[in-house]
Amino acid sequence: MRLDYLTIFPEFFDVLGISLLGKAVDNGIVDIHAHDLRTWTHDRHRTVDDTPCGGGAGMVMKPDPWGEAFDDLLGADPDPSVHVVIPTPSGTPFRQDDAAQLSHADRIVFCCGRYEGIDHRVIDYASEHWSVHELSLGDYVLNGGEVAALAMTEAIVRLVPGVLGNPESLSEESYSQDQEGLLEYPVYTRPASWRGWDVPEVLMSGHHGHIAQWRREQSRELTRRRRPDLLTDE
Ligand SMILES: N#Cc1c(N)n[nH]c1-c1ccc2c(Cl)cn(Cc3cccnc3)c2c1
C-alpha cells in the first residue's frame, strides 16, 4: 500500500515513521510519501491561497497547485483503484467500515487542506479521475486536514494484514464485526488487587464460558449507556 499526503505542513507526517506504522514501513508493507504542496507553486511567495469568490471571511486554497500535484503524482489517466481521501468538516463521518474498505486499497492520496478549505473544482476534477472520499473525522472543528489524515491513516493501516503483531486483537475491538458493533468490554491485568480495586472475580475463575458471558454483558451495558445508537435490537 502506497500512501501519499499533499499538505503545506509535510512535517506533520514524520510521526508515521514511529511504532507500528514505522515497522510496517520498514517491512515494506506500507510506503509513505509526504509532499509539500508549495512544491507546485511558481511565485516568489509560493502562494497556495486566495480570497474567496463571493466574499466571506478567510482564504481559500487555489486549485492550480493541487492540479499540478495530481499531474505529477497520478498523471491524467483515470484510475478508480486510486483512492483520494479529502478530510473536510462537511464530509461523511469516517467510520470503521470506511477504514476496512480503504485498508484494501493499493494507493491512497490524502489531500490535507487548510484555511477555509480547498477550491471545490479540485474535488470535482479528482472525482472525474479517481475514487474520491470526502470524509470528516468527527463533529468538531480542526484547523486543517492533517490531524484527520493521521487518525484515518492509523485506523486504515492497522487493518492491513501483517501490520499488527496479533491480528486476533482486531476481532475483539469496539466497532469490530465480531464484537457485534458494540463497545469493547473493560480490560484488566495484574495485580489482582490495586489500591483497593480488585479485578472482577469471574476473570480470575479460568471459566472461559463465564468470562465470555460477562464480557458480552459488559459490552452491551456499556453500549446501552454510552452509545445506544449502536444497539440494533433495542
Ligand atoms: N476531517 C475533518 C475535520 C473535522 N472533523 N473538523 N475540521 C476538519 C477539517 C478538515 C479539513 C479542513 C480544511 Cl481543508 C480547512 N479546515 C479548517 C476549517 C475549519 C472550519 C471550517 N472550515 C475549514 C479544515 C478542517
The ligand as an SDF file (V2000), in Angstrom:
LIG
                    3D

 25 28  0  0  0  0  0  0  0  0999 V2000
  -11.9000   15.8660    8.6600 N   0  0  0  0  0  0  0  0  0  0  0  0
  -12.0670   16.8440    9.2340 C   0  0  0  0  0  0  0  0  0  0  0  0
  -12.2980   17.9920   10.0150 C   0  0  0  0  0  0  0  0  0  0  0  0
  -13.0340   17.9440   11.2130 C   0  0  0  0  0  0  0  0  0  0  0  0
  -13.6300   16.8450   11.7480 N   0  0  0  0  0  0  0  0  0  0  0  0
  -13.0450   19.1680   11.7420 N   0  0  0  0  0  0  0  0  0  0  0  0
  -12.3670   20.0090   10.9140 N   0  0  0  0  0  0  0  0  0  0  0  0
  -11.8880   19.3090    9.8580 C   0  0  0  0  0  0  0  0  0  0  0  0
  -11.1640   19.9710    8.7610 C   0  0  0  0  0  0  0  0  0  0  0  0
  -10.7720   19.2600    7.6210 C   0  0  0  0  0  0  0  0  0  0  0  0
  -10.2100   19.9290    6.5470 C   0  0  0  0  0  0  0  0  0  0  0  0
  -10.0300   21.3110    6.6310 C   0  0  0  0  0  0  0  0  0  0  0  0
   -9.5660   22.2910    5.7460 C   0  0  0  0  0  0  0  0  0  0  0  0
   -9.1380   21.9910    4.1070 Cl  0  0  0  0  0  0  0  0  0  0  0  0
   -9.6160   23.5310    6.3510 C   0  0  0  0  0  0  0  0  0  0  0  0
  -10.0930   23.3380    7.6040 N   0  0  0  0  0  0  0  0  0  0  0  0
  -10.3100   24.3980    8.5860 C   0  0  0  0  0  0  0  0  0  0  0  0
  -11.7760   24.7410    8.6260 C   0  0  0  0  0  0  0  0  0  0  0  0
  -12.4070   24.8470    9.8180 C   0  0  0  0  0  0  0  0  0  0  0  0
  -13.7590   25.1910    9.8390 C   0  0  0  0  0  0  0  0  0  0  0  0
  -14.4240   25.4150    8.6700 C   0  0  0  0  0  0  0  0  0  0  0  0
  -13.7880   25.2660    7.5140 N   0  0  0  0  0  0  0  0  0  0  0  0
  -12.4670   24.9240    7.4830 C   0  0  0  0  0  0  0  0  0  0  0  0
  -10.3810   22.0120    7.8070 C   0  0  0  0  0  0  0  0  0  0  0  0
  -10.9350   21.3550    8.8810 C   0  0  0  0  0  0  0  0  0  0  0  0
  1  2  3  0
  2  3  1  0
  3  4  1  0
  3  8  2  0
  4  5  1  0
  4  6  2  0
  6  7  1  0
  7  8  1  0
  8  9  1  0
  9 10  1  0
  9 25  2  0
 10 11  2  0
 11 12  1  0
 12 13  1  0
 12 24  2  0
 13 14  1  0
 13 15  2  0
 15 16  1  0
 16 17  1  0
 16 24  1  0
 17 18  1  0
 18 19  1  0
 18 23  2  0
 19 20  2  0
 20 21  1  0
 21 22  2  0
 22 23  1  0
 24 25  1  0
M  END
$$$$
